[in-house]
């Protein structure tokens, strides 16, 4: 289902910003996201678009925390006022990074 949602977003104008946190691509994803936002585009970031993308040995809490940090950093640096975060772990960690109690 996630892959279908990401595919729909990309076919409908969002910019692909895949994140391979297992390889330490946080800074690359941050740069790609900032570039998209500076052009007035909306990035869609994800660590896996489906079962074939699963990172073996990945810690879900760590991935969620890093994606939350990525979203928070992009929001602060760009001044964007709205962010949509999907996924329970990711949204929980993002909210925690921003001081929200979910």
ZITAVEN-V362151 format. One line per field, one symbol per residue. ss: DSSP state (A for helix, B for strand, O for the rest). psi: psi as a letter, one per 30 degrees, with the letter a starting at -180 (. if undefined). A space follows every 50 residues. Layout:
ss = ???
psi = ???
This chain:
ss = OAAAAAAAAAAOOOBBBBOOAAAOOAAAAAAAAAAAAAOOOOBBBBOOOO AAAOOOOOOAAAAAAAAAAAAAAAAAAAOOOOOOOOOAAAAAAAAAAOOO OO
psi = eeeeeeeeeefgflkjikjiffghgeeeeeeeeeeeefggljkjklfkfa ffgkjkgkjeeeeeeeeeeeeeeeeeefgkfkkkkkkeeeeeeeeefggk j.
